[in-house]
Amino acid sequence: MNFTLISKEKNEAKFTMAFAAEDFDKSLNAAYQANKSKFAVDGFRKGKAPRSIIEAKYGADVFFEEAIDHLFKDAYPAALTELALTPVDQPSVAFGEEPLEKGKGFTVTITVTCAPEVEVKDYKGIKVDKIEHPVTEEDVQKELEAVQKRNARLAVVEREAKDGDTVILDYAGFVGEEQFAGGTAENQSLKLGSGTFIPGFEEQLIGAKAGSDVDVKVTFPEEYHAAELAGKEAVFKCKVHEVKEEQLPELNDDLAVDVSDFDTLEEYKNDIRTKLEASAADAAKYETENAVLTKLCEATELDIPEVMFEDEAESMLREFEMQLQQQGLGLDMYAKYLGKEIKDIKAELRPEAEKRVKNRLVIDAVSKAEDIKATEEDVEKQIQQMAEMYKMEVEELKKMMNLEVYSAIMQDVRTKKTIEFLVENAEIK
């Protein structure tokens, strides 16, 4: 095999792959050996007919396609390595005008879109403003109030329901005189103001008391998931059984004992502050890294092939689809609920996709310029952290990892080290 680069400009490379006659014949024989049992030839048991007999009956080119695929499988990656090319799309293959024949070599011309060659200048000394998120007493108090909310209890009250209360009710939905399926429930718990039910429903229960009968009149949204109800007016006949209000526990030592490992409220508050400060420091670190990287990307000239943006947006869409599936939703259903098409959702992901591609190219260029690599120690530390996060033994996790996962971890470590390098060498005012 012989590889020759013809041209490389505007992220498009063109090269030839030349195969000698003996390479082609060897591959044809391999294709024959792999497929001979598939051919029925009179006078021969299945799989025993000579290659020449099969070719005479089914055509001289009967094994050409598989033989060429076999040659390309080895030759194409070898060509990319030898010619130092990094493709970002499927190649276009053109054969010469001369027909393929046994006993003769052949040459193909490959055209492929490649990742751009990025030259990053002045990546040391990037000027950014210092980012800080000081934790105030008010922040600690808000967190304590959230703890109160999470530990609130519902108590039955003998008064009219107001916004924020929870009502226990039965209801039955009607369109006209006909009761519709799926619109009935008994002893349903509903927090007023939560937005759980369709617009206009909860507000009409404000003022109701235990024992009240309320006709709630609503109009289903035009994009409602049940097509037979979309846009229609309906009445829900409701029977309120109880009205409950949220009662918050007192902020005292007893609450601290109930919700934490501390004996006093003061100790618990100090722990909350420590955790808020750690979270704030992480946020400031992330924002600083993002600011440095954004500034570097803006200062770097990038000629990025459209296919890289498209592929990244598609990858993000598939990632989002998997997240929806974990919640029991499909992408089609989600798009329909929003009144959109899948292409609209993909278009919304496009700006973030462009940012990811640009960041990745710039980080990779700095990594190469500074020879930043992931050491075995770095990877081992990352795996240790992953094991702790998944509550697994390190060796157990390693058994589940294939080469692709290991490579992804190495790339992730290399990226983190490069970003840390950029921040360490930035001028933070």
N, C-alpha and C positions, 0 to 999 in steps of 0.2 A: 504494500500500500504506500501511496505517495500523496502528500498533501501540499498544496500550493496556494498561498494567499494572493488573490487577484487585486482586491481593493478593500479599504475600510474607511468609510467616511459617513458622517452624520449618523453614527451609531448603527450603520448597516455594513455587515461584512460579507464579502463574496469570496469563495475559495473552491478549489477543485479537490476531489478525492479520486485518485487513479488506482484501479485494481488490475493486477496482472492476471493473465489467463489462468495460471495455476491456482491463484486465489479463488477465482470464480468457479473453477472446476471442483476444487476441494469443497466449496460451499454447496455446489449442486449435489455432490455425492452425499454430504451431510443431510441435505433436504430429502434426498431419495431414501436414505436409511431411516429417517424419522417418519416418513409417510408411505413407504412401500406397502404396508399392510392395508392401506385404504383402497388399493386398486385391485380390481378383479380382472384377471387376464386368463383367457381360455388356455388350458393345458398346463397351468401352474397353480400350485396351492397358494392361497392368499398370503401375501408377504414374501413369496419366493421368486416372483418374476424379476428378471434382470432389469436394470435401469434402462438399457437401450430398447428393450421390448415395450416397457411402459411409455417411453418417449415416442416410440413409433406409433403406438395406438392412440395416445392422448395428446400428442403434440410435443415438439422438441422443447417448448418453453414451459412444460407442465410444472417444473420445479423452480422456474426462474424467480417468481415472486418471493417464495420463502428463502431462497438462496440469497437474494439481494437484501432482504430484511436481516438475515443472519450476518451478512457482511457489514451492514450499516450499524448494527447493534454494537459491534466492537470498534469500527472505524470512526464513527462520528464523535464519540467521547475522546478518542485518541487524537483526532484532528483538532478538537477544541483545546486540548491540553498543549499540543505541539505549537499551535498558532496563537496561544494565549488569548482565547476568546471566551467571553462570558455571555451566553445567549439568554434572552429574556422572553423568547417566543419560539414557537415551532418553526423549523426551517422550511424553506421552499427548495424542492429538489428538481433539477432539470437534467435530463439525459441528453446525450449528444444525438446528432441526426442519424448516425449509423445504428442499424438495428443490433440488438444483443444476439450474440451467437456463442454456442459452445466452442471452447478452444480459443476464444479471443478475450482479451481484456477490455475494459471499458472505463470511461471517465464520466463522473457526474459533477455538476456545478451546484454548489449550495449557497443560498442567500439567506441570511439570518439577522434578525435585529439583536443587537448586543447592548449590555449595560454601558452607560457612558463612562468615559474616563474622567474622573473628577480630580481636579487639582485644588486643594484647599490652601489658601494663603492666610497668613496672619491669624492663625488659630490660637496663638498664645497672646495673652494680654487683652482679651475681649473685655470691654468695659460694660458692666451692668450695675444697677442699683442694688444695694443690700436689701434683702427681703426678711422682715421679721413679723411674727404674729404674737405679740405679748399676751399672756393670759391674765385677765383681770378678775377681780372678785365677782363681778357681774357674770362672767363666764362660768365660774364655779357654781354660782347661785342658780343659773339656768340649768346646769347639769343636775343639781339637787332637785329642782322642780320637775325635771324630766323623770327622775327616780320616783318622786312622789306620784306622778301621773301613772307610771308603770305599776305602782303598787296600790293604786286607788281601789276602793271597793264600791260596788253599786248597792245603794240602799233604796228601798221602796219609799216613795213620798206620796202623801195625800194632797196633791195640788195639780194644777194644770202643767202640762209638759212645756218645757222651753228648750231653746236651742242648746245642744250639748247633752241633753238628757237622753236616756235609753228607754224606749217603749217596748213592751212585750205585746204583740198583736197577732190576730188572725186576719187574713185578707183573701179576697177572691176578685180576679180581674175580669171585666166584661167589655166587649166591643159591641155597642148596641145592646141587644138583649141576650147576646150569646156569650157564655163564659168560655174563655180561651185556655188552651192547655199551657201548663207551665206558669200560670199566673195565680196560683193558690198556695197558701202556707198556713200553718197553725203554730202558735207560740213562737213566732218569729221575733228575734231580738234585733232592734234597729236603733242605732245611735243617730239622733237628729242632727243634721249638719255635716254628717260624714261623707255625703255624696255617694253613698253605696247604691241607692236606688236611682231610677231614671229622674231627670230634672223635673222639679216641681212637686215630687211626691212627699218628701220629708217635711217641706215647709208647711204643708197643709195639715200636718199632725200637731204642729205647735198650738198649744191652747187646749188640747184634748186631755181628758182625765180618765182614770181607770173606770171602765164600764161604758165609755163613750162609743157611739157608732159614728164613723166618719166616712163620707163618700169622697174619695180622692180622685179628682179629675186631672188627667195628664194627656199629653200627646207624645207618642213614641217618636224618637229622632228618625229622620229620613234614612240615616245610615245604620239603623238598628239591625243587629245580627239576625234576628228572626224576620225574614222578608215579609211574611204574612201580616206582621204588626207594624212594619216600618211606616212612619208618617201618619198612623191612625190615632184617633182620639179613643180614650179608654177611661173606664171608671173602676176604681178598686174599692170594693165595699170592705171597710176595715172595722174590726172590733178590738178596742184597746183594753187589755187586761191589767197592765201595771205600768206605772211611770217610775223610773229609777233615776236617781241623781248620783253623780260621781263624788265620792267623799275621799278627800286626800288624807293620808296619814300625817301626823305631826312630824316636823323636822326636829328630831331629838335623838338621844342615845339609843332608844329602843329601835328606831328605824335603822340606825347604823348596824346594830346587832343583827337585825332581820335580813338585811340585804348585803352584808359584807362580812369580812373576817375581823372587823375592828370592834372595839368595845365602846368607843365614844364617837359622837358626831364630828368632833374636831379632827380626830385621826382619819376618819373617813373623808372629810373635806380635803385634808392634806394629800391623801392618796388620789383623789379626783384631780386636784391641781397638778400633781406630778404626771398623771396620765395625759391631761390636757396639754401640758407643756411638751411632753414627748411627741404628741400628735401634731402640735403646732410646729415643732422643730422639723418633723418629717415633711410637713406641707411646705415649709419655707425652703427646705433642701430641694424638693421636687420642683418648686416654682423657679428657684435659682438655676437649676440644671436646664429647665425648659427655656428660660430667658437667654442663657448662654448659647444653647443650641440654636434657638430661633435667630439670634443675631448673626451667628456664624453662617447659617443657611442663607440668610438674606444677603450676606456679603459674598457668597460663593456663586459663580456662574454655573448653571446646570442646564444641560440640554438633554432632557429626559424623554425617552420614547413613550408615546401615548399608551402603548400596551402595558407598561409597568403600572401606570395609574389604574388602568382598567382591571388588571389582574388583582391589584391590592384591594380595590373596591369590591370586586367579586369575592375575594377571600374574607373581607369584613362582613359581607352579606351572609355568607355561609356560616360564619362564626355567630352572627346574630340569630340566624335560623336555629342553630343548635341550642342557644340560650332559650329561645321561645319553646322549643320542643321539650326542654327540661321543665317548663311551666305548663306543659300540656297543650301548647298552641302550635299551629302551623303558620308558615310565612304567608300563605295565601289568605288564611282566615284573618291574620293580623292586618294585612294590607286592605282587605275588604272592610274590616271594622273601621279603619281610618278613612275609608273612601278613597284609597290610593291604589296605584298599580305597583308591582314589585320594582319596576324600573324607576319609579319616583323615590322609593326608599333607597335604592342604590345611588341615585343622584344626590340624595342628602348625605350619603356617606363619602361622596367624592372629595370634598375639601380635606377631611381627615385622612383619607387615603393618600392624597398628594403630599400632605405634611409627613406622613409616615415614610413614604418613599424617599423624599428629600433628606429627612433625618438619617435614614439608614445609609444612604449613599455617602453623606458627609462624614458620618461616624466611621464608616468603613475606610474612607480615604485617610482620616486622621490615624486610625489604627495601623494602617500600613506604613504611613509616614513615620510614626513613632515606634513601630514594631511592637505594638501592644498585643499580647497573646494571653490566652487562658491557660494557666499552668495546671498540672495535676492536682496540686494543693488547692487552687481556686475552685476547681470543679468538685473536689471532694467536700469542700466547705459548703458549696451550693447544694449538693445532694444531702448533706447533713441537715441543712435548713429545711429542705423539702420534706425530709423524713419526719422532722419535728412537727411541721405544719400538718402533714397527713396522719400524724400519730402512728408511724410505722418504724420498724427497725431498718437501719441503713441497708443491710445486706438484703433484706426482703425487697426493698425498693429497687435496688440494683438489679435483682433478678427480673424485674418487670421492664427494665429499660433496654431498648434496642439501640442500634447505631444511630438511627435518626434522632431519637430523644437525646442521646448523649451529645450529638453534634449541636442540637438546639441549645442545650445547657452551655456548651462551650461558647456558642455565639452570644448567648445572653450575658455570660460572664465578661466576655471581651467588650461587649457594648457598655456594660456598667463601668468597667475599668477605664474605658476611653472617655466616657462622660465625666467621671471623677477627675481624670487628667485635665480635661478642659476647664473644669471649675477651679481646680487647684492652681491653674495657670492663668486664671482670669483676674481682672482688676475689679474687685467688688467695692464700690464706693459707699 
